[in-house]
Amino acid sequence: MSNSSFMPQFLLLAFADRRELQLLHFWLFLAISLAALLANGLILSAVACDHHLHTPMGFFLLNLSLTDLGTICTTVPKAMHNSLWDTRTISYHGCAAQLFLLVFFLRAEFSLLTIMCYDRYVAICKPLHYGTLLGSRACAHMAAAAWAAGFLSALLHTSNTFSLPLCQGNALGQFFCEIPHILKLSCSHSGYLREIGLLWFTISLAFGCFVFIVFSYVQIFRAVLRIPSQQGRHKAFSTCLPHLAVVSLFVSTAIIAYLKPPSISSPSLDLVVSVLYVVVPPSLNPLIYSLRNQELKDAVGKMMTTCFLRSNKLHLFFCRTLIV
């Protein structure tokens, strides 16, 4: 018998029992999601429209913004819906789709962060080979590989997780569909071990990417410290610090979420930690990159000024039309 026949829906973890707190969570998530959509949308528009940002780092930043938008749109809308309408349910197929998209975007994001680290490494440690190693075709291939890795990982994890028979109830201890919480409902020992093995394989690949990032930054810092001028060192550091901050935020929140001691685990703490690694990074990444990237700030400011002037001209045109 298919497990979907007796598991038509799951129950997600509620943020609060009191109606006032549920509405507070709704408005808080609405504000965060709108801010994330606006910030990432501005970066997408700036990179696409400003030729000064048509660089390898700009191209990868555009892809990173797409993953951030995808992550926010995968988890937050359902949480907002449940808080607003005082419900906890998500359909079986909706849960599968949410899990697939979440793994897809998170895996692609970490792959892109690894590629962006390689970009910084080549730019600082091998500047004479930058145009050769990071040409437009090479960048397109690396970005496609990141998205393909996310798709393959999501396909494997989702198909394996939802092929398990689930007979331990339908309540998930999380406000979105997540592999560890779905595995707790499984009654197939062999299937459970198969998914655990697949998770360890994925973690090993992610750890390999993390080691590569650490090694690259060791080489980058050594190269930067050998630059004779203080202005040159400052410029080199300013191009690396935003990426390093984004990587640190992504890795630290994931470590807190999955490697915290079971003795301190509780539903309320799990909710806070989940928000930290699913909602906070996509919202802060655009701010982190724009603070230290003068070209990006100039492009966003120029684009907003242009839009403001056009809206004023349009407003004046309508006013004159009405007067006439």
QUIPEQUI-V193690 format. One record per pair of residues at least 12 apart in sequence whose ideal C-beta (glycine too) atoms are under 10 Angstrom apart, sorted by the first residue. I is the first residue (numbers start at 1). J is the second residue. Records with the same first field share a line. If there is no record, write none. Layout:
I->J  J
This chain:
1->165
2->92  162  163  165
3->92  162  163  164  165  166  167  185  186  187  188
4->91  92  93  96  162  166
5->92
6->165  166  167  170
7->92  95  162  165  166  167  169  170  185
8->89  91  92  93  170
9->88  89  90  91  92  93  94  95  170
10->88  89  90  91  92  94  95  96  98  166  169  170  171  172  174  177  181  182  185
11->82  87  88  89  90  169  170  171  172  173
12->78  79  82  87  88  89  90  95  98  171  172  173  174  175  176  177  181
13->79  82  88  171  172  173  174  175  176  181  267  268  270  271  274
14->79  82  83  86  87  88  175  267  271
15->28  29  79  82  83  88  175  268  271  275
16->83  268  271
17->86
19->83  86
21->83
22->82  83  84  85  86
23->83  84  86
24->83
25->79  80  82  83  84  175  271  275
26->79  80  81  82  83  84  85
27->80  83  84
28->80  83  275  279
29->72  75  76  77  79  80  83  84  175  275  279
30->76  77  80  83  84
31->283
32->72  76  80  275  279  280  282  283
33->69  72  73  75  76  77  79  80  279  282  283
34->72  283
35->72  283  284  286  287
36->65  68  69  71  72  73  76  279  280  281  282  283  284  285  286  287
37->68  69  72  73  76  282  283
38->286
39->65  68  69  282  283  284  285  286  287  289  290  300
40->62  64  65  66  67  68  69  70  72  282  283  285  286
41->65  69  286
42->65  286  290  296  299  300  301  303  304
43->58  61  62  64  65  66  68  69  285  286  289  290  293  296  299  300
44->61  62  63  65  66  68  69  286
45->62  65  299  300  303  304  307
46->58  61  62  65  290  295  296  297  298  299  300  301  302  303  304
47->59  60  61  62  63  65  296  299  300
48->62  299  303
49->299  302  303  306
50->295  296  298  299  300  302  303
51->299
52->295  296  298  299  302
53->293  295  296  298  299  300
54->136
55->119  123  134  139  295
56->115  116  118  119  122  123  130  131  133  134  135  136  138  139  142  143
57->116  119  120  123  134  139  239  242  243  289  293  295  296
58->139  293  295  296  299
59->116  119  134  136  139  140  142  143
60->112  113  115  116  118  119  134  139  142  143  146  243
61->112  116  119  242  243  246  285  286  289  293  296
62->112  143
63->108  109  111  112  115  116  139  142  143  144  146  147
64->108  109  112  113  115  116  143  146  243  246  282  285  286  289
65->112  282  285  286  289
66->105  108  109  112  143  147
67->104  105  106  107  108  109  110  111  112  113  146  147  150  282  285
68->105  109  246  281  282  283  284  285  286
69->105  282
70->101  102  104  105  106  108  109  150  282
71->101  102  104  105  106  108  109  277  278  279  281  282  283  285
72->105  278  279  281  282  283
73->101  105  282
74->97  98  99  100  101  102  103  104  105  106  176  177  278  282
75->98  101  102  105  174  175  176  177  178  274  275  278  279  282
76->175  176  275  278  279  282  283
77->98
78->90  94  95  98  175  176  177
79->175  176  271  274  275  278  279
82->175
83->175
88->171  172  175
89->170
90->170  172  175  176  177
92->162  166  170  177
93->162
94->177
95->158  161  162  170  172  176  177  178  182
96->158  159  161  162  177  182
97->158  177
98->158  176  177  178
99->154  157  158  161  162  176  177  178  179  182
100->151  153  154  155  157  158  159  161  162  177
101->150  154  158  177
102->154  157  158  176  177  178  179  278
103->150  151  153  154  155  156  157  158  161  178  179  202
104->147  149  150  151  152  153  154  155  157  158
105->147  150  154  278  282
106->150  153  154  206  250  254  277  278  281
107->146  147  149  150  151  152  153  154  157  202  205  206
108->143  145  146  147  148  149  150  151  153  154
109->146  150  246  250  281  282  285
110->146  149  150  205  206  209  210  213  247  250  251  254
111->142  143  145  146  147  148  149  150  153  205  206  209
112->142  143  145  146  147  149  150
113->146  209  210  213  243  244  246  247  250  251  285
114->142  146  149  206  208  209  210  212  213  216  247
115->134  139  142  143  145  146  209
116->142  146  213  242  243  246  247
117->209  210  212  213  214  215  216  217  220  240  243  244  247
118->133  134  142  212  213  216
119->133  134  139  142  216  239  243
120->213  216  217  220  236  239  240  242  243  244
121->133  212  213  215  216  217  219  220  223  240
122->134  216
123->220  236  239  240
124->216  219  220  221  222  223  224  227  236  237  239  240
125->216  219  220  222  223  224
126->219  223
127->223
149->202  205  209
153->198  201  202  205  206
156->195  198  201  202
157->179  195  198  199  202
158->177  179  182
160->179  191  194  195  197  198  199
161->177  178  179  180  182  183  186  191  192  194  195  198  199
162->177  182
163->186  188  191  194  195
164->182  183  185  186  187  188  190  191  192  194  195
165->185  186  187  188  191
166->182  183  184  185  186  187  188
167->185  186  187  188
168->183  184  185  186  187
169->184  185
170->185
171->184  185
172->184  185
173->265  266  267  270  271
174->267  270  271  274  278
175->267  270  271  274  275  278
176->274  278  279
178->257  258  270  274  278
179->195  196  198  199  202
180->195  196  199  257  258
181->270
182->195
183->195  196  199
199->258
203->258
206->251  254
209->247  251
210->247  251
213->243  244  247  248  251
214->247
216->240
217->240  243  244  247
220->236  237  239  240  244
221->236  237  240  244
223->236
224->236  237  239  240
225->237
237->292
238->291  292  293  294
239->292  293
240->292
241->288  291  292
242->285  287  288  289  290  291  292  293  296
243->288  289  292
244->288
245->284  285  287  288  289  291  292
246->281  284  285  286  288  289
248->288
249->276  277  280  281  284  285  288
250->277  280  281  282  285
251->277  281
252->276  277  281
253->273  274  275  276  277  278  279  280  281
254->273  276  277  278  281
255->277
256->269  272  273  276  277
257->270  272  273  274  275  276  277  278
258->273  277
260->273
286->300
